[in-house]
Amino acid sequence: MSVFHIVCVYRVDVSKPQRHSHLVALGTVDSGEPTANPTATWTAAEVERAISSGHQFTAAGSDNEVRAIQRPCPLCGVACLKPEPHNSLENIEQCMFH
């Protein structure tokens, strides 16, 4: 199976019921690629399927596996990615659309 390195995340700001953000997708590079620009974008459903099939995701600069599962947001109920361990993607920058 493959290992994908997470180099950026896609977060969407939500204002109701209070201001917060949802993690909705991941930008990755294949194992060993030297670029910081994502070579693939994964939606929440795609991440779940890939992990279920045995693929792994790691945060850039770390060899620790990150599991990201789709769960309802505790504030508004909308499905979004929840990384495990909880803060594992906190320092990963926002993906930029070109």
C-alpha positions as CSV (number, residue, x, y, z in Angstrom):
1,M,0.0,0.0,0.0
2,S,1.0,3.6,-0.4
3,V,2.1,6.3,2.0
4,F,1.0,9.9,1.2
5,H,2.5,12.9,2.9
6,I,0.0,15.7,3.8
7,V,1.5,19.0,2.7
8,C,-1.6,21.2,3.0
9,V,-5.2,21.1,4.1
10,Y,-8.4,22.6,2.8
11,R,-10.4,24.3,5.6
12,V,-13.7,26.0,5.1
13,D,-14.9,28.7,7.6
14,V,-18.4,28.3,8.9
15,S,-20.2,31.0,10.9
16,K,-23.2,29.2,12.3
17,P,-24.0,28.5,15.1
18,Q,-20.7,30.1,15.9
19,R,-17.5,30.9,14.0
20,H,-15.4,27.7,13.4
21,S,-13.8,25.8,10.5
22,H,-14.2,22.5,8.8
23,L,-11.4,20.4,7.4
24,V,-12.8,19.2,4.1
25,A,-9.8,17.9,2.1
26,L,-6.1,17.1,2.1
27,G,-3.4,18.0,-0.3
28,T,-0.7,15.3,-0.5
29,V,2.5,14.2,-2.3
30,D,3.6,10.7,-2.9
31,S,6.2,9.1,-0.7
32,G,9.6,10.6,-1.2
33,E,8.6,13.5,-3.5
34,P,10.6,16.6,-2.7
35,T,7.9,19.2,-3.6
36,A,5.8,21.0,-1.1
37,N,3.1,21.6,-3.7
38,P,0.3,18.9,-3.6
39,T,0.3,16.4,-6.4
40,A,-3.1,15.1,-5.3
41,T,-6.2,16.4,-3.5
42,W,-8.3,14.0,-1.4
43,T,-11.9,14.7,-0.3
44,A,-13.1,13.4,3.0
45,A,-14.8,10.4,1.4
46,E,-11.6,9.6,-0.6
47,V,-9.4,9.8,2.5
48,E,-11.7,7.3,4.3
49,R,-11.8,4.9,1.4
50,A,-8.0,5.1,1.0
51,I,-7.4,4.4,4.7
52,S,-9.9,1.5,4.7
53,S,-7.9,0.0,1.7
54,G,-4.7,0.1,3.7
55,H,-3.1,3.4,2.5
56,Q,-1.5,5.6,5.0
57,F,-1.3,9.4,5.4
58,T,1.5,11.2,7.4
59,A,1.8,14.9,8.2
60,A,4.7,16.5,6.3
61,G,7.9,16.3,8.3
62,S,6.7,13.4,10.4
63,D,6.7,9.7,10.0
64,N,3.7,9.3,12.3
65,E,0.5,8.1,10.7
66,V,-2.4,10.4,10.7
67,R,-5.9,8.9,10.5
68,A,-8.5,11.3,9.2
69,I,-12.1,10.1,9.4
70,Q,-15.3,11.8,8.4
71,R,-17.4,12.7,11.4
72,P,-20.2,15.2,12.1
73,C,-19.0,18.5,13.4
74,P,-20.0,18.8,17.1
75,L,-21.0,22.4,16.6
76,C,-23.2,22.2,13.5
77,G,-23.5,18.5,12.5
78,V,-21.9,18.9,9.0
79,A,-19.7,16.0,8.0
80,C,-16.0,16.9,7.9
81,L,-12.6,15.3,8.5
82,K,-11.4,14.8,12.0
83,P,-7.7,13.9,12.3
84,E,-6.4,11.5,14.8
85,P,-4.3,12.3,16.8
86,H,-6.4,15.3,17.3
87,N,-3.9,18.1,16.7
88,S,-1.8,16.3,14.1
89,L,-2.7,18.6,11.3
90,E,-2.8,21.9,13.2
91,N,0.5,23.2,11.8
92,I,-0.1,22.2,8.2
93,E,-0.8,25.2,6.0
94,Q,-3.9,25.9,4.0
95,C,-3.8,24.7,0.4
96,M,-3.8,27.5,-2.2
97,F,-5.8,27.3,-5.3
98,H,-3.9,28.5,-8.4
